[in-house]
Amino acid sequence: MDEVPRHRFVPTAMKPFAYADRPLPIGSGQTISQPYIVALMTQMLDLKSSDRVLEIGTGCGYQAAVLARLADKVYTIEIVEDLAASARKLLDELGYKNVFVKAGDGFDGWPEKAPFDKIILTCAPGDFPPALIDQLAEGGRIIAPLGPHGFAQYLVLGTRQGGKLESKKMLPVRFVPMTGKALENKD
């Protein structure tokens, strides 16, 4: 994380706070996660240099940049088109050749690039989207903040074993909600 210039990923007005351990607004009702949570989620993924990672919720691209320093390839999807375009541009400027940004709804993942060794969600769905579990390789890990917006969410780590997902609640968190199809698929 020391090698990723977080100040480049925040709006000008937020630059004085870029390295504070707190989330910051990045526009379009979205935030950049606090460094502690970025580090914790990244560590929980237990990344290998050969891993193919899917990130749902590109935002400004900061988490993708951190992942790109540790994994082989990072595929990241952002539902807000302006954020996807600016993240793509910045990641290109900073030389991240192993990050691929797509504008779209991440609920269905990126099937044509699957399977993924690791999947990370930086927005909160009610539960793991089924398509993402299907795109997770055997032995792969998925981490996401799960739960309703405005209420207690939990960071949940899942591992695919024997074709099934074994999951464990890690700690309470608060993330922006997953939008798009995730809202249509609420129980």
N, C-alpha and C positions, 0 to 999 in steps of 0.2 A: 504494500500500500504506500510505502514511502516513495516509490517510483512513479506513482500516478498523481499528477498535479490536480488535486481536487478543486482548486480555485478556478481551473479552466472549465469546470462542469457546472458552475453556479452563475446566476445572473450577476451583473455588475454590482447592483445594490447589496448583494449577499457576500461579495468577495471578502469583506473584513471578517466574516464569520465562517469562511470556508473550512477551516480546520477545527472549529468547535465541535465537540462531540454531541451534536444534535441534528435532527432533520432540518432541512431548509426548503422553502418554497422554490420551485423552478418554473412556475407558470402553468397555465391550463389546469389548475387545481391539483397539481402533482407535487411531489417532494423528492429530494435526494435523501436517502436514508442516512442516519447518523453513522459515523465511521465505526463505532463499536458493533453495530448490528451488521454492517457490511462485512466486517472482519469475522464476526461470529458465524454468520451464514456461510461465508466462504470456507471457513475452517471445518464446519460441520459437513460440507460436501466431500471433504477428503479428496481433493483434486489430484489427479495424476497428469503428467505432461502429455499423455496420449489421449486424454479425455475429450469427448465432444459434448459440449454443454449447450443446453437450451435455457434461455432466460426469458421469462414472461414479465414484461413491464420495463422496457429499456429506460424510460424516463430521459435523463440527460446523457446516459451512457456510462456513468461512473462505475457502477457495479460490473458492467460488461468489460470495462478496461481492466479492472482488478482481476476478473476471471481470466482475461486474455493473457495476463502475465504468467498464469499457472497452468493453463490448459492448451490443448492443441488448436481447437476451434470453438468459437462461441457464436451461436445463432441466437439472435435476440429480436423479440417482437414487441412493438409499441403500438397501442391502439390510437393514440393522438398523433395524427400525421405530421404536424409541425414539429413535435418533439422527436419523432423518428427521423425526420429530415435533418434537424439540427444535430442530433446525436451522431448520425451517419457522417455528416460533414466534419464534426469535431474529431471523431475517432479516426477518420482518414487523415486529417491534418496532423494528428499526434502519431501517426504511423502504425496504427493497429490494423495490420493486414489480415489477421486471423479472426476478425469480428465481422459478422454479416448481419445487417440490420434490415428488418422488414416492417413496413407499416401494415397493421392489421390487428385482428382480434386474436389474442393468444389462447383463447379457451380451447381451440382445436389443435393447438401446437403447430408444428411444422412437419407434417407427415412425410413429405418428400425428402427430408434430411434425417429422419429417424433411422435407427434408434439412437438415443442419447445416453451417455454414461451417467450424466448428472443433469438435473433440471432444478431451476431455482425460480420461484415466483416472488416478485417484489411488490405485489398487490395482493389483496386478500379476497379469495373466493370463499364461499361457505365450506367447501370441501375440495379435495383434489379433483380437478376435472378428469373424467374417465379417459379422454383421448391422451392426456399427458401420461397417465399411468401406462397406457398401451404403448407409448413411444419410449418408455424407459427400458433400457437394456436390463437383462437379467443381472442381478447383483448391483444394479445402479441405485443411486440415491436421488431423492427429490426432497426439497425443503420449501415450505411455504407458510405464510401467516394465514391460519384458517379461522374462520368465524365471521359473524355479522359485523358490518360497519357500525361504529359507534358503541360497540360492546366489547367485552374482553375477547381478544383474539389470542391464539396460541401459535407460536412457532412450532411447526410439526415437521419432524424428520421421518421420511419413509424410505424403506429399502425394499427393492423387488427381489423376493426369494421364492423360487418354485412357482413363478408366474403370479404370485400374490404379493400384495403390498403389506409389509409389516411397518406400522408407524408408532411413533413415540412423541408425546407432547414434551417440548423442551422448556419454554418459558413464555409468560404473557408478553404481548407486543401490541403495537397499534400501527397499522398500515392503511394506506388509501385503499378503497375497495376495488376489486376487479370489476370492470364494467363490461359492456357488450353482452355476449351470449351468457356470461356468468349470471347476469341479472335475470335473464329469461329462464334459467335453469334452477331457480330457487325452489325449494320444496314448499 
